[in-house]
């Protein structure tokens, strides 16, 4: 658009929206309008994420997203985000993911590992005896095998990364706006403006919907139903006198997971069925921590898998929302079919924090008219075509 700067509006200033704004400004000098309804981010997925990253996926696009994000986190972020006085006080812990399988799950684990190795993921398949030798604190008598990502996996300070993206984007001139978008004003399949709750109208050339679990509400103003909903996940902070060596992020066959967090551990599991209520309802209140999930599911699984964890104590707990894409649990990235200037970057279903750096870079390139073929499998066109993208390694 020669003659004036493109008017790009990004709806949602969580880690994905902030990353897009950062890459637009840093790589292309474009100062987008970054619009956020809650500047405290108190209920945002970005603020409440467990902030872990893995390459152990089965879809090539998810592997590539994690590979690119890991490269940014470890090679670029420390210097790039610290420029111009913008702090990037976060660290990356490379400790790996360890998937455990019993005999019933062995075939799936072996199939997943074969797919990952074919895509260059540094993952090892370990038999039961090898697991016991490498992690002597692990109970292995009922296990068949495990898969361990030896490189490019671990966890990091997600809230610090989000804050760094946001602050650096603003330092580069991104237009920061506090407000709620209540409508997309369209003419001839082109969105010309955004309607804000305070009555303001913002003229736009391009729009990115990166509003996390609330993205569907934005598109609903055009009569479009987007299968992205808020699904609560509880995370428990645990203390124990046990001292274990080299603990990765462990995923038990039961679905329970745990990892170190400083001097403590954090753990979680899929929601449990509860009598008279949906197992995984939309927009369950974040304040309603399901302590029964810990008592009935998580603690028994942890005490069984790691006998030294019998003395675990819950110090605190929190809950956050997955922006769940109920269609296929994978992100929606790219242009919305039939709207000439609307892009999506949402629906990451628990993987948004780890994929944000790569998604931010890819969406910035798409907005600049560049081809990004590796991200195409996440195109929203698959919704209209009824063609789900199946990921074989979802937790």
N, C-alpha and C positions, 0 to 999 in steps of 0.2 A: 504494500500500500504506500506508494511513494507520495510524498507531500505532507503526510501527517502520521503520527504514531498510531499503530493499531490499538483499537479500544477493546482489549481483552478483559473479560470479567471472569474471575474464578470464584465460584460459590462454595465456600468452605475453606477455612484457614487451618485445618488440622495438618498433620504431617504431610499428607499427599498434596493438598492444595498449596501449602507453603513451599514444598519442594518444586512444584511446577512454577510458581512465581519466582523462586530463586533462579532456576535454570533459564527462564525467559529473560530475566534481567542480567544474569552473569554472562550468558553465552550470546545473547542476541540484543541486549540493550533495550528490551521491551519492558516497560513498567506497567504491569497489569494492575487491574483493580481487584484487590483481594478482600472479599466480603465475608464477614463472620458474625453470626447472630449472638454468640456467647464468647466474649473475649477472655473470660476466665478459663475456658475449656474444662470446666468442672466435670461435665458428663461426657466429654469427648473420648472416643476410642484412643486417640493419640496419647492422652494423659494417663490412661488406665491400662495400657498394654503391658504384657510380660516382656516385650522387646527382645525376642529371640530370633535367630536367623539360621536357616538351614538350606542346603542344596538337595536334600533327599526328597525330591519330588519325582513324579513319573511323567509329567508333561514337560516337553522341552522348553516351552515359554516360561514356566515357573522356575526351572533350573537356571535359565538365562537371566531372569529377573534377580534371583538371589546372587548369582555370580557377579552381575554388574553392581548390585547394591553393596556386596561385600568389598568389591574393589574400591568403590567410593568411600565406604566407611573407614577402610584401613589405609588407603593411599592418598585420597584427596581431602577428605573432611577435616583432618587435624589442621591443615594449613589454609585450605580454601575458606572454611567457615570462620577462621580466626582473623581473616584480613579485615582491615579498617576498624579494628577494635571490637569486632563481634566475637564474643567468647564461644568456644566450642568445647565445653568442659564435659566431655563424655569419653568413655573408654570402651574398648571392644575386647571381650574375653573369648578367646578361641579354645573351646573345650569340647566341641562336638555334640552331636545328637547320637543317642544310643537307642535304637528300636529293638525291643525284645519280642520274641515270638515263641509260643508253645507249639506243640506238634500240629495243632489245628491250623496255626497261622504260618507254618514254615513255607508252604508253597507260595503264598502271597509275598512273604518277605524275600524269598529267592527271586521271584519274578521282578519285584521292584528293584532289587539290587542289580540285576542283569540290565534292566532298562537304564538305570542311573549310570552304571559303568559304561554303557554304550554311548552315553552323552558326556562322558568325561568327568563324572562326579567322583571325587576321591573317597569312595566308600568301601569298607571291608565287610565281608560276611564272615562271622565268627561262629564256630560251633560251641556247644555248651561248655566243654572243657576249657576252651580258649577264653570264654567269658569269665569263668571262675578264676583263671590264672591272672587275667588282666585286672579284674575288679574283685578282689577277694572278699569284699564286704557285701557282695551281691549273692543272693540265694539263687542257685541255678538248677536245682535238681528237677524242677518241673518245666524248664525251658528246653527248647530245641536248638535255637540259634539267635543271633542278633546281627544288626547292621549298624556299623559305627562310621560316622563321617569324620575322617581324621583331619581334614583341612576345610577352612572356609565355613565353619559353623560355630555357633556359640550364642552370645548375648551381649547387649550393649545398653547404654543409657538412652532409651528412646525419648523420654521427655526433654532431655538436653539436646538431642538431635533436632527435635521439633522446634524448640526454642531458638536454636542456632539458625535453622533454615528461615524461620520467620523474621528474626532480627536482622539477618544479613539481607534478606529480600527488601525489608524496609530501608535498610541503609543504602541499598542500591536504587532507591526511588520508587519502589512499588507503592501504589496507592492503597493505603489501609483504610477500610471502612467497617464500622460496626453497624450492623443492620441485618434484617431478615428479609430474604427475597420471598415474596408471596405470589409472584406470577412472572411468567415469561410472555412478553408481548410479541406476537408473531404476525407476519404478513407474508403470504406467498411462500410458506415453508422456510422463512428466514426469521429468526428472532432479532427484532430491532432494538428492544429495550428490556430492562428488568424493572419490575414494579416492587418497591420496597414497602415494608409495613408502615413506615413513617410518611408514606405518600410520595416519596421521591421517585423519579423516573431516571434510570441510568441508560443512556444510549450505548449500544455495543456493536462491535463488528463480529466478535466471536465470544462464545460462552463455554466455560468448563464447569461441569457439575461434579464437585468433589466434596459433597456434604456428608460423606460417610453414611451412617445409618439413616439419615434424614434425606438422602438424595431423591428417593421416590416422591417425596412431597413436592419437590421443585418441578419435576416433570408432570406431576398430576395436574398442574394448571393448564396443560395442553391436552388433557384427556388421555395421557399415556400412562400405562400401568407398568411400573418397574419392579421386578421381584427382589427388592433390597429392603431388608427389615432389620430391626434392632433385636439381637439375641444376647441375653445376659450370660456372662461367664464369671464364676466366682474363683478368686485366687486367695490362697491361705498362706500366711507368713508363719514359718515354723522355727522353733528353736529346739536344739537337742544337745546333750553333752557328748554325743558321738563325734569322733573326728575321723573323717573319711578322706582318702586321697584321690585326687584327680577325678572328681565327680563330673560327668557330662550332664546334659539334659537327657533324662531317661524317660522313655515311654514304655510303660508296662503293658503286657497283653490285655490287662483289664481296661486300658484306656486312661488310667491314672498316669500323670506325668509329674516330675519334680526336677528341680535344679538348684544349685547354690545361688544365694543372693547375699553377697557380703558374708557376714558371720552367721546368717540364717539360711533357710531354704524356702523356696516357694513351691506350691503344688496346686494342681487343679485336676479336673476331670469333666467329661461331658455331663450335662444335667441328668439327674436321676428322675425316674417316673415318680409322680406323687398322686395319691388317690384324689380323684375328683378335679384334677387340674391338668392342663396340657403339660407334656414333659418339657417343652422348650418354647414357651409363649413369646409372642412379640412384645417388646417394650416392657418387660418385667421390671419393676422398680429396682434401681441399683442399690438402694438402701436395704433391700430384703435379702441379706446373705443367707444362703441355705446351709446352716451349720450341720444339718443332718447329712448333707453330702459328704462332709468331712468325717463325721462319726461313723456313717454306715458304709461308705465307699472308699474314701481316700485313705483314712488311717489304717483300716485292715489291710489294704493292698500294700501300703508302704511298709508296715510292720512285717508283712510276709516276705516282701521282696528284699528288704534291708533289715535284718534282725536287730541291728543296732538302733533302728528308729523306733523301737518299742517305747522309748521314753520321750517321744515327740510331744511338744506343747504348742498350741496355736497362740501366737502372740497378737496377731491382728488378721484382718481379712479385708479384701476390697472386691468390687465387681466392676466390670466394664462391658461395653457392648461390642460384639462382633457385628460388623455391617454385613450381614449374611445375605449372599446371593442365593436364594432358595432354588434357583434354576439348576445350578451346577457347582456352587461353592467356589467359583473362580472369579477373579476380577473382571470388570467391564471397562475396557479402555479403548477409546477411539470415538469416531463420529457416530451420532445416532442416525440411523437410516431415515431418510425423508426430511431431515432438518439440515439445511446446508451449513450451518455454522455452530452446531452444538456438539460438544464432545463430553464423554463420560470418563470419570476416573474414580470408580467406586465399586462396592460389592466385593471387597477383597477377603471377606469371610475369615478373619483372624490373621491374615498375612499382610495387612496394609502397612504396618510399621516396617517390617523387613523389606518390603518391595518398594517402599516410597522413593528412595533415591533413584532407582532405575525407572520407575513409572514417571517421576517428575521430569527426568531427562527425555524420555520417549515422547511424552505429551507435548513438551516444549517444541520438540522437532516436528511433530505432527502439525502443531499450530503454525509453524513457520513454513508449512507446505512441503516438508521433506518426507520421503518414503522411509518407513520404519518397519520393514517386513517381519522382523522377528516378533513384534508385538501383535501382529495381525490375528493370531489365534484367540486373543481376548476381545476382539471386536464385538460390540453389541449386536451386530447382525445375526449372530448365532441364536439370539433370543427369538427373533422373528422367523428364523428358518427351522426352529425346533431342533437345533443341533447342539446338544450340551457337550461341553469339554470335560471329559471325565478325568479326574486326578485320582490316582490309585493310592496316594499316601497323604490322606487328610487326617488331621487330629483335631 
